[in-house]
Amino acid sequence: MTIPAHAALPKRRVLFIEDEPGLLRAYQRFFAHDLVMAFAATGAAARTELTGFRPDVVVLDLHLPDDDGVEVLREVRRRTPGLPVIITTSYSSMQPVVEVLGLAHSGYLVKPFDLNELARHINDAV
C-alpha cells in the first residue's frame, strides 16, 4: 500500500521532561506544528505522563527538582525498554555516568543547544 504524497504522516508523540519554564516555552513554540507534546516538570509528573500519554520519544533533563533524572531514566527503561530517550543536561560530565550505568539512550545534548539539533535527534530516534 502506498501513501499519497499529500497524506499527512502521524505526528510523533514526544514527552518533554524539563523543569526550566523558558525552555518548555521554547519547545512548545518550536515544535508546535510538528509534534504532539506532553510536558512534565518533575519526576512524579513524568511517571504519570509515561503511562497516560504513551510517547514515541522522551526528551529528559537529568536535573529535576524532585528526582534524579538517572532514576527517571531507569524507570523509563523498566517500563518501556525500547522507548527512545534523548538526554539533556547542563552537565557534560553526566554522559559517562549514564553510559557506565548501562542506561541506553538515543542522544545526549548539553545545554544550551540548538533546537534544530534536538529536532534531528527526535527524527533519528523514531
N, CA, C and O atoms as a printed pandas DataFrame, in Angstrom:
     atom_number atom_name residue_name chain_id  residue_number  x_coord  y_coord  z_coord
0              1         N          MET        A               1    0.852   -1.186    0.000
1              2        CA          MET        A               1    0.000    0.000    0.000
2              3         C          MET        A               1    0.885    1.232    0.000
3              4         O          MET        A               1    1.817    1.328    0.799
4              5         N          THR        A               2    0.608    2.157   -0.873
5              6        CA          THR        A               2    1.368    3.403   -0.908
6              7         C          THR        A               2    0.545    4.516   -0.292
7              8         O          THR        A               2   -0.684    4.533   -0.364
8              9         N          ILE        A               3    1.256    5.430    0.307
9             10        CA          ILE        A               3    0.610    6.585    0.934
10            11         C          ILE        A               3    0.668    7.734   -0.059
11            12         O          ILE        A               3    1.744    8.052   -0.566
12            13         N          PRO        A               4   -0.464    8.363   -0.349
13            14        CA          PRO        A               4   -0.447    9.505   -1.257
14            15         C          PRO        A               4    0.500   10.588   -0.750
15            16         O          PRO        A               4    0.642   10.787    0.457
16            17         N          ALA        A               5    1.140   11.278   -1.677
17            18        CA          ALA        A               5    2.112   12.305   -1.312
18            19         C          ALA        A               5    1.500   13.386   -0.433
19            20         O          ALA        A               5    2.199   13.978    0.389
20            21         N          HIS        A               6    0.237   13.646   -0.586
21            22        CA          HIS        A               6   -0.398   14.715    0.190
22            23         C          HIS        A               6   -0.883   14.246    1.560
23            24         O          HIS        A               6   -1.289   15.063    2.387
24            25         N          ALA        A               7   -0.843   12.950    1.803
25            26        CA          ALA        A               7   -1.331   12.427    3.087
26            27         C          ALA        A               7   -0.383   12.825    4.212
27            28         O          ALA        A               7    0.834   12.690    4.085
28            29         N          ALA        A               8   -0.935   13.304    5.286
29            30        CA          ALA        A               8   -0.133   13.714    6.442
30            31         C          ALA        A               8    0.300   12.479    7.228
31            32         O          ALA        A               8   -0.508   11.593    7.505
32            33         N          LEU        A               9    1.557   12.432    7.575
33            34        CA          LEU        A               9    2.044   11.355    8.419
34            35         C          LEU        A               9    1.638   11.638    9.853
35            36         O          LEU        A               9    1.503   12.801   10.235
36            37         N          PRO        A              10    1.440   10.603   10.653
37            38        CA          PRO        A              10    1.092   10.848   12.058
38            39         C          PRO        A              10    2.221   11.597   12.756
39            40         O          PRO        A              10    3.402   11.332   12.530
40            41         N          LYS        A              11    1.836   12.516   13.589
41            42        CA          LYS        A              11    2.833   13.288   14.326
42            43         C          LYS        A              11    3.425   12.432   15.439
43            44         O          LYS        A              11    2.730   11.639   16.073
44            45         N          ARG        A              12    4.718   12.611   15.661
45            46        CA          ARG        A              12    5.376   11.909   16.757
46            47         C          ARG        A              12    4.879   12.461   18.084
47            48         O          ARG        A              12    4.606   13.653   18.223
48            49         N          ARG        A              13    4.771   11.570   19.045
49            50        CA          ARG        A              13    4.345   11.945   20.390
50            51         C          ARG        A              13    5.601   12.047   21.249
51            52         O          ARG        A              13    6.296   11.055   21.467
52            53         N          VAL        A              14    5.884   13.247   21.734
53            54        CA          VAL        A              14    7.110   13.475   22.493
54            55         C          VAL        A              14    6.768   13.995   23.887
55            56         O          VAL        A              14    6.014   14.955   24.048
56            57         N          LEU        A              15    7.345   13.335   24.886
57            58        CA          LEU        A              15    7.227   13.779   26.272
58            59         C          LEU        A              15    8.493   14.536   26.620
59            60         O          LEU        A              15    9.588   13.973   26.597
60            61         N          PHE        A              16    8.345   15.807   26.939
61            62        CA          PHE        A              16    9.461   16.650   27.381
62            63         C          PHE        A              16    9.455   16.690   28.900
63            64         O          PHE        A              16    8.500   17.174   29.508
64            65         N          ILE        A              17   10.509   16.188   29.510
65            66        CA          ILE        A              17   10.649   16.224   30.967
66            67         C          ILE        A              17   11.703   17.276   31.264
67            68         O          ILE        A              17   12.900   17.039   31.102
68            69         N          GLU        A              18   11.246   18.435   31.698
69            70        CA          GLU        A              18   12.105   19.609   31.838
70            71         C          GLU        A              18   11.497   20.544   32.871
71            72         O          GLU        A              18   10.289   20.781   32.860
72            73         N          ASP        A              19   12.329   21.080   33.769
73            74        CA          ASP        A              19   11.806   21.969   34.801
74            75         C          ASP        A              19   12.059   23.449   34.534
75            76         O          ASP        A              19   11.607   24.288   35.312
76            77         N          GLU        A              20   12.762   23.795   33.468
77            78        CA          GLU        A              20   13.010   25.205   33.154
78            79         C          GLU        A              20   11.859   25.752   32.312
79            80         O          GLU        A              20   11.690   25.347   31.162
80            81         N          PRO        A              21   11.063   26.670   32.875
81            82        CA          PRO        A              21    9.889   27.180   32.148
82            83         C          PRO        A              21   10.239   27.807   30.801
83            84         O          PRO        A              21    9.498   27.633   29.834
84            85         N          GLY        A              22   11.345   28.528   30.721
85            86        CA          GLY        A              22   11.731   29.158   29.455
86            87         C          GLY        A              22   12.016   28.139   28.367
87            88         O          GLY        A              22   11.661   28.347   27.208
88            89         N          LEU        A              23   12.652   27.047   28.733
89            90        CA          LEU        A              23   12.952   26.002   27.755
90            91         C          LEU        A              23   11.673   25.270   27.348
91            92         O          LEU        A              23   11.514   24.906   26.183
92            93         N          LEU        A              24   10.770   25.053   28.286
93            94        CA          LEU        A              24    9.492   24.434   27.942
94            95         C          LEU        A              24    8.714   25.292   26.940
95            96         O          LEU        A              24    8.131   24.770   25.989
96            97         N          ARG        A              25    8.708   26.610   27.160
97            98        CA          ARG        A              25    8.035   27.507   26.214
98            99         C          ARG        A              25    8.711   27.449   24.844
99           100         O          ARG        A              25    8.035   27.480   23.815
100          101         N          ALA        A              26   10.039   27.366   24.831
101          102        CA          ALA        A              26   10.768   27.272   23.562
102          103         C          ALA        A              26   10.391   25.988   22.828
103          104         O          ALA        A              26   10.184   26.005   21.614
104          105         N          TYR        A              27   10.302   24.872   23.559
105          106        CA          TYR        A              27    9.873   23.611   22.947
106          107         C          TYR        A              27    8.471   23.757   22.361
107          108         O          TYR        A              27    8.220   23.346   21.228
108          109         N          GLN        A              28    7.567   24.341   23.131
109          110        CA          GLN        A              28    6.182   24.496   22.678
110          111         C          GLN        A              28    6.119   25.302   21.381
111          112         O          GLN        A              28    5.423   24.917   20.442
112          113         N          ARG        A              29    6.836   26.404   21.330
113          114        CA          ARG        A              29    6.808   27.252   20.131
114          115         C          ARG        A              29    7.482   26.574   18.943
115          116         O          ARG        A              29    6.934   26.558   17.841
116          117         N          PHE        A              30    8.653   26.021   19.163
117          118        CA          PHE        A              30    9.457   25.473   18.070
118          119         C          PHE        A              30    8.804   24.243   17.436
119          120         O          PHE        A              30    8.830   24.086   16.216
120          121         N          PHE        A              31    8.223   23.379   18.257
121          122        CA          PHE        A              31    7.677   22.116   17.761
122          123         C          PHE        A              31    6.156   22.114   17.610
123          124         O          PHE        A              31    5.568   21.059   17.369
124          125         N          ALA        A              32    5.515   23.259   17.746
125          126        CA          ALA        A              32    4.053   23.336   17.782
126          127         C          ALA        A              32    3.369   22.662   16.598
127          128         O          ALA        A              32    2.320   22.043   16.773
128          129         N          HIS        A              33    3.924   22.763   15.425
129          130        CA          HIS        A              33    3.260   22.226   14.239
130          131         C          HIS        A              33    3.750   20.839   13.853
131          132         O          HIS        A              33    3.189   20.211   12.954
132          133         N          ASP        A              34    4.787   20.356   14.522
133          134        CA          ASP        A              34    5.410   19.111   14.086
134          135         C          ASP        A              34    5.196   17.927   15.025
135          136         O          ASP        A              34    5.340   16.776   14.613
136          137         N          LEU        A              35    4.857   18.200   16.276
137          138        CA          LEU        A              35    4.780   17.137   17.275
138          139         C          LEU        A              35    3.499   17.221   18.080
139          140         O          LEU        A              35    2.890   18.284   18.197
140          141         N          VAL        A              36    3.098   16.086   18.634
141          142        CA          VAL        A              36    2.097   16.053   19.701
142          143         C          VAL        A              36    2.933   15.985   20.968
143          144         O          VAL        A              36    3.748   15.077   21.129
144          145         N          MET        A              37    2.735   16.937   21.864
145          146        CA          MET        A              37    3.628   17.079   23.011
146          147         C          MET        A              37    2.906   16.962   24.341
147          148         O          MET        A              37    1.739   17.329   24.483
148          149         N          ALA        A              38    3.644   16.439   25.307
149          150        CA          ALA        A              38    3.239   16.470   26.709
150          151         C          ALA        A              38    4.453   16.961   27.477
151          152         O          ALA        A              38    5.592   16.804   27.037
152          153         N          PHE        A              39    4.191   17.561   28.637
153          154        CA          PHE        A              39    5.270   18.165   29.408
154          155         C          PHE        A              39    5.179   17.737   30.862
155          156         O          PHE        A              39    4.093   17.600   31.424
156          157         N          ALA        A              40    6.334   17.530   31.451
157          158        CA          ALA        A              40    6.413   17.206   32.873
158          159         C          ALA        A              40    7.600   17.973   33.439
159          160         O          ALA        A              40    8.691   17.950   32.870
160          161         N          ALA        A              41    7.384   18.651   34.562
161          162        CA          ALA        A              41    8.448   19.440   35.183
162          163         C          ALA        A              41    9.075   18.728   36.375
163          164         O          ALA        A              41   10.032   19.227   36.968
164          165         N          THR        A              42    8.540   17.568   36.726
165          166        CA          THR        A              42    9.060   16.805   37.866
166          167         C          THR        A              42    9.117   15.323   37.496
167          168         O          THR        A              42    8.501   14.890   36.522
168          169         N          GLY        A              43    9.858   14.563   38.282
169          170        CA          GLY        A              43    9.899   13.123   38.082
170          171         C          GLY        A              43    8.542   12.484   38.294
171          172         O          GLY        A              43    8.155   11.574   37.561
172          173         N          ALA        A              44    7.816   12.960   39.298
173          174        CA          ALA        A              44    6.483   12.410   39.578
174          175         C          ALA        A              44    5.540   12.641   38.400
175          176         O          ALA        A              44    4.819   11.730   37.992
176          177         N          ALA        A              45    5.544   13.841   37.859
177          178        CA          ALA        A              45    4.690   14.139   36.703
178          179         C          ALA        A              45    5.124   13.324   35.488
179          180         O          ALA        A              45    4.286   12.903   34.690
180          181         N          ALA        A              46    6.428   13.100   35.345
181          182        CA          ALA        A              46    6.939   12.306   34.224
182          183         C          ALA        A              46    6.396   10.887   34.269
183          184         O          ALA        A              46    6.005   10.331   33.243
184          185         N          ARG        A              47    6.374   10.306   35.457
185          186        CA          ARG        A              47    5.863    8.935   35.592
186          187         C          ARG        A              47    4.387    8.854   35.197
187          188         O          ARG        A              47    3.960    7.894   34.556
188          189         N          THR        A              48    3.624    9.856   35.579
189          190        CA          THR        A              48    2.210    9.903   35.205
190          191         C          THR        A              48    2.057   10.031   33.696
191          192         O          THR        A              48    1.253    9.323   33.090
192          193         N          GLU        A              49    2.822   10.927   33.088
193          194        CA          GLU        A              49    2.724   11.143   31.645
194          195         C          GLU        A              49    3.184    9.921   30.850
195          196         O          GLU        A              49    2.643    9.639   29.780
196          197         N          LEU        A              50    4.165    9.202   31.360
197          198        CA          LEU        A              50    4.626    7.994   30.668
198          199         C          LEU        A              50    3.494    6.998   30.493
199          200         O          LEU        A              50    3.400    6.322   29.468
200          201         N          THR        A              51    2.636    6.914   31.497
201          202        CA          THR        A              51    1.517    5.983   31.452
202          203         C          THR        A              51    0.364    6.534   30.621
203          204         O          THR        A              51   -0.174    5.837   29.762
204          205         N          GLY        A              52   -0.012    7.771   30.874
205          206        CA          GLY        A              52   -1.191    8.338   30.226
206          207         C          GLY        A              52   -0.962    8.803   28.799
207          208         O          GLY        A              52   -1.839    8.639   27.952
208          209         N          PHE        A              53    0.186    9.375   28.518
209          210        CA          PHE        A              53    0.459    9.975   27.207
210          211         C          PHE        A              53    1.017    8.963   26.206
211          212         O          PHE        A              53    0.736    9.054   25.011
212          213         N          ARG        A              54    1.795    8.016   26.681
213          214        CA          ARG        A              54    2.418    6.986   25.846
214          215         C          ARG        A              54    3.224    7.579   24.691
215          216         O          ARG        A              54    2.824    7.478   23.532
216          217         N          PRO        A              55    4.346    8.189   25.011
217          218        CA          PRO        A              55    5.145    8.879   23.996
218          219         C          PRO        A              55    5.883    7.927   23.058
219          220         O          PRO        A              55    6.100    6.757   23.371
220          221         N          ASP        A              56    6.260    8.466   21.895
221          222        CA          ASP        A              56    7.142    7.775   20.957
222          223         C          ASP        A              56    8.607    8.058   21.291
223          224         O          ASP        A              56    9.490    7.249   21.004
224          225         N          VAL        A              57    8.845    9.206   21.897
225          226        CA          VAL        A              57   10.181    9.665   22.270
226          227         C          VAL        A              57   10.064   10.449   23.569
227          228         O          VAL        A              57    9.063   11.125   23.809
228          229         N          VAL        A              58   11.103   10.353   24.412
229          230        CA          VAL        A              58   11.183   11.158   25.636
230          231         C          VAL        A              58   12.412   12.051   25.529
231          232         O          VAL        A              58   13.489   11.592   25.149
232          233         N          VAL        A              59   12.248   13.327   25.864
233          234        CA          VAL        A              59   13.369   14.253   25.998
234          235         C          VAL        A              59   13.482   14.524   27.488
235          236         O          VAL        A              59   12.591   15.128   28.085
236          237         N          LEU        A              60   14.581   14.077   28.089
237          238        CA          LEU        A              60   14.714   14.044   29.544
238          239         C          LEU        A              60   15.864   14.910   30.032
239          240         O          LEU        A              60   17.019   14.684   29.673
240          241         N          ASP        A              61   15.538   15.902   30.852
241          242        CA          ASP        A              61   16.553   16.673   31.564
242          243         C          ASP        A              61   16.980   15.847   32.775
243          244         O          ASP        A              61   16.132   15.343   33.511
244          245         N          LEU        A              62   18.273   15.708   32.984
245          246        CA          LEU        A              62   18.750   14.896   34.105
246          247         C          LEU        A              62   18.662   15.604   35.448
247          248         O          LEU        A              62   18.782   14.960   36.491
248          249         N          HIS        A              63   18.455   16.910   35.443
249          250        CA          HIS        A              63   18.357   17.652   36.708
250          251         C          HIS        A              63   16.908   18.082   36.919
251          252         O          HIS        A              63   16.418   19.001   36.262
252          253         N          LEU        A              64   16.234   17.404   37.844
253          254        CA          LEU        A              64   14.836   17.710   38.143
254          255         C          LEU        A              64   14.712   18.116   39.598
255          256         O          LEU        A              64   15.523   17.696   40.424
256          257         N          PRO        A              65   13.706   18.930   39.935
257          258        CA          PRO        A              65   13.614   19.441   41.302
258          259         C          PRO        A              65   13.278   18.380   42.357
259          260         O          PRO        A              65   13.665   18.525   43.516
260          261         N          ASP        A              66   12.570   17.327   41.974
261          262        CA          ASP        A              66   12.107   16.346   42.956
262          263         C          ASP        A              66   12.736   14.972   42.790
263          264         O          ASP        A              66   12.478   14.070   43.587
264          265         N          ASP        A              67   13.551   14.809   41.772
265          266        CA          ASP        A              67   14.002   13.467   41.452
266          267         C          ASP        A              67   15.321   13.542   40.688
267          268         O          ASP        A              67   15.647   14.561   40.080
268          269         N          ASP        A              68   16.055   12.463   40.729
269          270        CA          ASP        A              68   17.269   12.324   39.949
270          271         C          ASP        A              68   16.871   11.854   38.559
271          272         O          ASP        A              68   16.180   10.844   38.424
272          273         N          GLY        A              69   17.295   12.567   37.531
273          274        CA          GLY        A              69   16.950   12.196   36.172
274          275         C          GLY        A              69   17.425   10.808   35.792
275          276         O          GLY        A              69   16.793   10.145   34.970
276          277         N          VAL        A              70   18.530   10.353   36.378
277          278        CA          VAL        A              70   19.006    9.000   36.115
278          279         C          VAL        A              70   17.977    7.988   36.622
279          280         O          VAL        A              70   17.758    6.956   35.987
280          281         N          GLU        A              71   17.344    8.278   37.765
281          282        CA          GLU        A              71   16.290    7.389   38.273
282          283         C          GLU        A              71   15.077    7.386   37.349
283          284         O          GLU        A              71   14.461    6.344   37.129
284          285         N          VAL        A              72   14.738    8.555   36.810
285          286        CA          VAL        A              72   13.630    8.618   35.850
286          287         C          VAL        A              72   13.990    7.802   34.615
287          288         O          VAL        A              72   13.144    7.081   34.086
288          289         N          LEU        A              73   15.229    7.903   34.150
289          290        CA          LEU        A              73   15.671    7.112   33.005
290          291         C          LEU        A              73   15.572    5.616   33.310
291          292         O          LEU        A              73   15.135    4.836   32.463
292          293         N          ARG        A              74   15.972    5.221   34.501
293          294        CA          ARG        A              74   15.832    3.812   34.899
294          295         C          ARG        A              74   14.371    3.367   34.844
295          296         O          ARG        A              74   14.057    2.273   34.375
296          297         N          GLU        A              75   13.489    4.232   35.329
297          298        CA          GLU        A              75   12.054    3.920   35.311
298          299         C          GLU        A              75   11.550    3.764   33.880
299          300         O          GLU        A              75   10.791    2.840   33.588
300          301         N          VAL        A              76   11.965    4.658   32.989
301          302        CA          VAL        A              76   11.584    4.551   31.582
302          303         C          VAL        A              76   12.061    3.216   31.026
303          304         O          VAL        A              76   11.311    2.528   30.335
304          305         N          ARG        A              77   13.298    2.848   31.322
305          306        CA          ARG        A              77   13.872    1.588   30.818
306          307         C          ARG        A              77   13.117    0.374   31.360
307          308         O          ARG        A              77   12.933   -0.611   30.645
308          309         N          ARG        A              78   12.676    0.441   32.623
309          310        CA          ARG        A              78   11.904   -0.673   33.199
310          311         C          ARG        A              78   10.549   -0.809   32.505
311          312         O          ARG        A              78   10.118   -1.912   32.169
312          313         N          ARG        A              79    9.894    0.317   32.299
313          314        CA          ARG        A              79    8.539    0.290   31.743
314          315         C          ARG        A              79    8.517   -0.017   30.249
315          316         O          ARG        A              79    7.741   -0.856   29.791
316          317         N          THR        A              80    9.370    0.665   29.498
317          318        CA          THR        A              80    9.379    0.527   28.037
318          319         C          THR        A              80   10.823    0.516   27.546
319          320         O          THR        A              80   11.359    1.549   27.146
320          321         N          PRO        A              81   11.440   -0.650   27.579
321          322        CA          PRO        A              81   12.872   -0.760   27.272
322          323         C          PRO        A              81   13.297   -0.167   25.930
323          324         O          PRO        A              81   14.410    0.348   25.826
324          325         N          GLY        A              82   12.462   -0.222   24.913
325          326        CA          GLY        A              82   12.867    0.267   23.596
326          327         C          GLY        A              82   12.528    1.718   23.318
327          328         O          GLY        A              82   12.826    2.223   22.236
328          329         N          LEU        A              83   11.911    2.400   24.272
329          330        CA          LEU        A              83   11.497    3.785   24.049
330          331         C          LEU        A              83   12.716    4.692   23.901
331          332         O          LEU        A              83   13.564    4.720   24.793
332          333         N          PRO        A              84   12.826    5.433   22.797
333          334        CA          PRO        A              84   13.958    6.342   22.633
334          335         C          PRO        A              84   13.916    7.470   23.671
335          336         O          PRO        A              84   12.875    8.084   23.905
336          337         N          VAL        A              85   15.076    7.725   24.284
337          338        CA          VAL        A              85   15.220    8.788   25.276
338          339         C          VAL        A              85   16.388    9.667   24.858
339          340         O          VAL        A              85   17.507    9.191   24.663
340          341         N          ILE        A              86   16.111   10.949   24.725
341          342        CA          ILE        A              86   17.148   11.930   24.423
342          343         C          ILE        A              86   17.413   12.695   25.708
343          344         O          ILE        A              86   16.509   13.308   26.277
344          345         N          ILE        A              87   18.650   12.655   26.156
345          346        CA          ILE        A              87   19.019   13.278   27.423
346          347         C          ILE        A              87   19.501   14.702   27.182
347          348         O          ILE        A              87   20.289   14.963   26.273
348          349         N          THR        A              88   19.010   15.621   28.016
349          350        CA          THR        A              88   19.506   16.994   28.005
350          351         C          THR        A              88   19.990   17.320   29.412
351          352         O          THR        A              88   19.386   16.907   30.402
352          353         N          THR        A              89   21.065   18.053   29.484
353          354        CA          THR        A              89   21.594   18.435   30.786
354          355         C          THR        A              89   22.551   19.602   30.644
355          356         O          THR        A              89   23.070   19.868   29.560
356          357         N          SER        A              90   22.774   20.282   31.729
357          358        CA          SER        A              90   23.770   21.353   31.764
358          359         C          SER        A              90   25.147   20.805   32.084
359          360         O          SER        A              90   26.143   21.525   32.021
360          361         N          TYR        A              91   25.197   19.530   32.426
361          362        CA          TYR        A              91   26.443   18.929   32.889
362          363         C          TYR        A              91   26.980   17.940   31.863
363          364         O          TYR        A              91   26.453   16.835   31.732
364          365         N          SER        A              92   28.016   18.323   31.140
365          366        CA          SER        A              92   28.596   17.418   30.144
366          367         C          SER        A              92   29.225   16.203   30.803
367          368         O          SER        A              92   29.438   15.182   30.148
368          369         N          SER        A              93   29.523   16.301   32.082
369          370        CA          SER        A              93   30.164   15.190   32.786
370          371         C          SER        A              93   29.192   14.045   33.095
371          372         O          SER        A              93   29.630   12.994   33.563
372          373         N          MET        A              94   27.890   14.216   32.850
373          374        CA          MET        A              94   26.914   13.171   33.155
374          375         C          MET        A              94   26.888   12.058   32.108
375          376         O          MET        A              94   26.474   10.944   32.429
376          377         N          GLN        A              95   27.312   12.314   30.880
377          378        CA          GLN        A              95   27.236   11.300   29.851
378          379         C          GLN        A              95   27.979   10.024   30.235
379          380         O          GLN        A              95   27.415    8.940   30.091
380          381         N          PRO        A              96   29.216   10.105   30.717
381          382        CA          PRO        A              96   29.890    8.857   31.110
382          383         C          PRO        A              96   29.167    8.108   32.222
383          384         O          PRO        A              96   29.168    6.877   32.235
384          385         N          VAL        A              97   28.552    8.827   33.152
385          386        CA          VAL        A              97   27.824    8.184   34.248
386          387         C          VAL        A              97   26.669    7.365   33.691
387          388         O          VAL        A              97   26.481    6.210   34.071
388          389         N          VAL        A              98   25.899    7.963   32.792
389          390        CA          VAL        A              98   24.755    7.274   32.207
390          391         C          VAL        A              98   25.233    6.064   31.405
391          392         O          VAL        A              98   24.618    4.999   31.463
392          393         N          GLU        A              99   26.322    6.222   30.663
393          394        CA          GLU        A              99   26.830    5.108   29.858
394          395         C          GLU        A              99   27.362    3.982   30.743
395          396         O          GLU        A              99   27.127    2.807   30.458
396          397         N          VAL        A             100   28.070    4.330   31.803
397          398        CA          VAL        A             100   28.616    3.310   32.698
398          399         C          VAL        A             100   27.492    2.521   33.363
399          400         O          VAL        A             100   27.621    1.317   33.582
400          401         N          LEU        A             101   26.412    3.186   33.679
401          402        CA          LEU        A             101   25.273    2.509   34.293
402          403         C          LEU        A             101   24.539    1.612   33.299
403          404         O          LEU        A             101   23.650    0.853   33.684
404          405         N          GLY        A             102   24.907    1.697   32.034
405          406        CA          GLY        A             102   24.272    0.859   31.023
406          407         C          GLY        A             102   22.858    1.297   30.692
407          408         O          GLY        A             102   22.043    0.487   30.251
408          409         N          LEU        A             103   22.562    2.565   30.901
409          410        CA          LEU        A             103   21.222    3.085   30.626
410          411         C          LEU        A             103   21.214    3.684   29.229
411          412         O          LEU        A             103   21.452    4.878   29.048
412          413         N          ALA        A             104   20.943    2.856   28.263
413          414        CA          ALA        A             104   20.993    3.278   26.872
414          415         C          ALA        A             104   20.069    4.466   26.632
415          416         O          ALA        A             104   18.997    4.581   27.225
416          417         N          HIS        A             105   20.514    5.327   25.757
417          418        CA          HIS        A             105   19.714    6.482   25.382
418          419         C          HIS        A             105   19.925    6.747   23.903
419          420         O          HIS        A             105   20.818    6.166   23.287
420          421         N          SER        A             106   19.116    7.613   23.336
421          422        CA          SER        A             106   19.132    7.859   21.895
422          423         C          SER        A             106   19.808    9.159   21.517
423          424         O          SER        A             106   19.809    9.531   20.344
424          425         N          GLY        A             107   20.363    9.836   22.448
425          426        CA          GLY        A             107   21.042   11.096   22.183
426          427         C          GLY        A             107   21.371   11.790   23.476
427          428         O          GLY        A             107   20.785   11.511   24.522
428          429         N          TYR        A             108   22.321   12.703   23.389
429          430        CA          TYR        A             108   22.780   13.426   24.569
430          431         C          TYR        A             108   23.104   14.840   24.132
431          432         O          TYR        A             108   23.969   15.041   23.280
432          433         N          LEU        A             109   22.418   15.828   24.707
433          434        CA          LEU        A             109   22.641   17.222   24.358
434          435         C          LEU        A             109   22.984   18.010   25.613
435          436         O          LEU        A             109   22.311   17.895   26.637
436          437         N          VAL        A             110   24.039   18.810   25.521
437          438        CA          VAL        A             110   24.451   19.659   26.631
438          439         C          VAL        A             110   23.881   21.056   26.388
439          440         O          VAL        A             110   24.055   21.635   25.316
440          441         N          LYS        A             111   23.200   21.582   27.402
441          442        CA          LYS        A             111   22.602   22.921   27.320
442          443         C          LYS        A             111   23.703   23.977   27.365
443          444         O          LYS        A             111   24.715   23.790   28.041
444          445         N          PRO        A             112   23.516   25.056   26.668
445          446        CA          PRO        A             112   22.439   25.338   25.710
446          447         C          PRO        A             112   22.710   24.624   24.386
447          448         O          PRO        A             112   23.860   24.467   23.977
448          449         N          PHE        A             113   21.650   24.202   23.734
449          450        CA          PHE        A             113   21.780   23.532   22.444
450          451         C          PHE        A             113   20.793   24.151   21.474
451          452         O          PHE        A             113   19.821   24.788   21.877
452          453         N          ASP        A             114   21.052   23.958   20.203
453          454        CA          ASP        A             114   20.196   24.467   19.141
454          455         C          ASP        A             114   18.979   23.547   19.016
455          456         O          ASP        A             114   19.129   22.325   18.983
456          457         N          LEU        A             115   17.793   24.117   18.949
457          458        CA          LEU        A             115   16.584   23.302   18.837
458          459         C          LEU        A             115   16.534   22.504   17.538
459          460         O          LEU        A             115   15.882   21.461   17.479
460          461         N          ASN        A             116   17.209   22.976   16.506
461          462        CA          ASN        A             116   17.299   22.185   15.277
462          463         C          ASN        A             116   18.065   20.888   15.528
463          464         O          ASN        A             116   17.750   19.850   14.947
464          465         N          GLU        A             117   19.063   20.955   16.388
465          466        CA          GLU        A             117   19.812   19.749   16.733
466          467         C          GLU        A             117   18.916   18.767   17.485
467          468         O          GLU        A             117   18.958   17.564   17.230
468          469         N          LEU        A             118   18.108   19.278   18.410
469          470        CA          LEU        A             118   17.163   18.419   19.110
470          471         C          LEU        A             118   16.172   17.802   18.123
471          472         O          LEU        A             118   15.845   16.620   18.232
472          473         N          ALA        A             119   15.696   18.592   17.167
473          474        CA          ALA        A             119   14.768   18.072   16.159
474          475         C          ALA        A             119   15.403   16.925   15.378
475          476         O          ALA        A             119   14.736   15.931   15.091
476          477         N          ARG        A             120   16.675   17.051   15.035
477          478        CA          ARG        A             120   17.368   15.961   14.335
478          479         C          ARG        A             120   17.422   14.706   15.200
479          480         O          ARG        A             120   17.204   13.599   14.707
480          481         N          HIS        A             121   17.713   14.876   16.496
481          482        CA          HIS        A             121   17.750   13.723   17.405
482          483         C          HIS        A             121   16.375   13.055   17.484
483          484         O          HIS        A             121   16.282   11.828   17.468
484          485         N          ILE        A             122   15.318   13.851   17.568
485          486        CA          ILE        A             122   13.965   13.296   17.632
486          487         C          ILE        A             122   13.652   12.526   16.351
487          488         O          ILE        A             122   13.140   11.408   16.410
488          489         N          ASN        A             123   13.955   13.113   15.204
489          490        CA          ASN        A             123   13.697   12.434   13.939
490          491         C          ASN        A             123   14.490   11.151   13.804
491          492         O          ASN        A             123   13.980   10.155   13.290
492          493         N          ASP        A             124   15.734   11.163   14.259
493          494        CA          ASP        A             124   16.577    9.981   14.162
494          495         C          ASP        A             124   16.144    8.888   15.133
495          496         O          ASP        A             124   16.379    7.705   14.890
496          497         N          ALA        A             125   15.516    9.284   16.225
497          498        CA          ALA        A             125   15.159    8.320   17.278
498          499         C          ALA        A             125   13.961    7.453   16.902
499          500         O          ALA        A             125   13.832    6.327   17.384
500          501         N          VAL        A             126   13.112    7.958   16.068
501          502        CA          VAL        A             126   11.872    7.232   15.751
502          503         C          VAL        A             126   11.978    6.568   14.394
503          504         O          VAL        A             126   11.035    5.911   13.953
